[in-house]
Amino acid sequence: MIIPKTGVPVLMYHALDDQKGSYEFPDPGERSYVLKTDSFRRHLHFLKKHGYKSYLFHDLPSEKTKASVMITFDDGHESNYTQALPLLKKFGFRAIFFVTAGWIGKEDYLKPHQIRELCQEGMAIGSHGLTHKYLDDLDDTGLQYEFKRSKEILEDITGRKIEAFSAPGGRFNKRAKELAKSTGYKILCTSSFGLWRDLTRTEEIPRISLKRSISLQKFSKIMQRDPFFYTTQALKIKSLYAVKKLLGNKAYDLLWNGIQALMNR
């Protein structure tokens, strides 16, 4: 099946690396999601050059256009403030930052005043949980604590309602989705690959992960909504999720880190 060329791309970034040695990413699996700052700059330049406009969840137009894009960041790494924010301002884009509330203030992660400044600069804040635990590993009590406590912390810092949540590792299931909704989250982002086609459906928003190895040519295919590219990538991601389900989260992470370590040699 060929995926149609319609829908809004919701881009998912994590940390940025300016290669000046200011941050360390010892985990091989983590490093694969750390994009070079120059690559992020080229992405924004591409978007600006081709007339894209970035939206937040509350102001996305009712009609999908080929010039619509959403930019999101997961985890709450300090580089979101020190490196991503200046570039977003320079090119005139906005982004949604999903912050792991329990990591706020820790070394290399966002500080409360930085989160407030992101808001002041027109960015949006969402929750990425309290401890970054995979939701499908938790019982109802654990889920409720992750949802509620992270929401409370971020609302206290920002003075705003926190209604958007992105699942750590993209691990969402029906039980987690229902508990998130009952806690007050209206927007739930996954790591499922694809375009956001039905803008009225905000419970399982697919996103496109931008990894360190991505080329500008591949980024161009993403933004041009190349149907063959989307089909092959969707099949690849579907296969990976099948492996995750078979192995379980812990075994899959060990395997993933081992593969990334070999590739980085």
C-alpha angles and dihedrals in degrees: 000000000000115000112234121244095247135104140057119289110229105199119210120205131169125186127350125222122206090187092235093116096250093128134036124213105185097168110089092211092050093049091059088065095047107100122206110251091232089056091053089049090053090050092054091045089053091050093048093046092052095047100253121163121204121223138194121223095261097051104039109133117250091237120063115235131186088239095060122105137162122210120204135177125201131207102022100253115179091241086072086072103031098043113010098047097055091050093046089052092046093054096036100246134135130212143191115237116204105202128200096226097205091057096055110124095013120125112290093007132103120284121218094253090051091053090051091050091051087057092047090053091057099263125132129234127214135171125264092182130270103273104011091247116158108259095220089060093059134084121227093272092051092047094050091050092050092049100041102039095046089049092051094049095048094044090051091052098043102031087224135107112264107215103152126081132181119199117238108246088001090275105153127151135174094266093051091046093054093047091048091053092048089053091057105267114139099175121055120184124198134186092241108134118243148072122297100244106164104053091188090062107081101159100084108021112180119222138193115236115219108207130192093259096056116125125213087244091059091045088053090054090051093052094042087053092232102198097210092049092050092048095051093044092048091053091049093051091046090055091050092052090051089055090048091052092048097047101032126234099284097048092043092052091050090051093046093049091048092052092047091049090055092047092050094054 
